[in-house]
């Protein structure tokens, strides 16, 4: 799961990044509206953590741009402002939640999970598709009620990406962006995508779930569900 943290308090930004990275989120950070606008135009995020008061502008500008671009990224406003007007305006523009500073990082993580569940999996912790049961909290996978070999962090993220887009071809570029964020451009090829897909397919096949992830030559991969 990929997050964008937009926060000008560098200590808080780093603290959130370290904690959420330990919770298996891939985190990108920026303290400025200008950079954030560039990122949301280029990339998709599962959830954006958005401070309103930023050194080069108002964070609500980013919310308005997301709406203008018809993006589906989840958004949690994180701000020292505790006024009802700010909260209502942010929610009206398109934010999913509002968290007032100071806050506990464990609560932030819980709020993020709730936003992602609502947006991608209709609020469920358990995702069931094609005989697979995926626990998005415990990060475990069953096939026909039997455990699948423990997936790595990237393999689990890849599986969630596939099940959120069943029967849809996902390009290697889209998968690379999901797994590596804006660092995807640093790779000369998509060998790392191939390696993660290969390992995921091997573990699913070992559990009796062969053929679910299909290679579409010249295009990418798709998750087959009859």
Beta strands, then each sheet from edge to edge (+ up, - down):
strand 1: 2-6
strand 2: 26-30
strand 3: 47-50
strand 4: 53-54
strand 5: 57-58
strand 6: 74-79
strand 7: 97-100
strand 8: 126-129
strand 9: 132-135
strand 10: 140-143
strand 11: 146-147
strand 12: 170-171
strand 13: 213-216
strand 14: 220-223
sheet 1: 2+ 1+ 3+ 6+ 7+
sheet 2: 4+ 5-
sheet 3: 8+ 9- 10+ 11-
sheet 4: 12+ 14- 13+
end
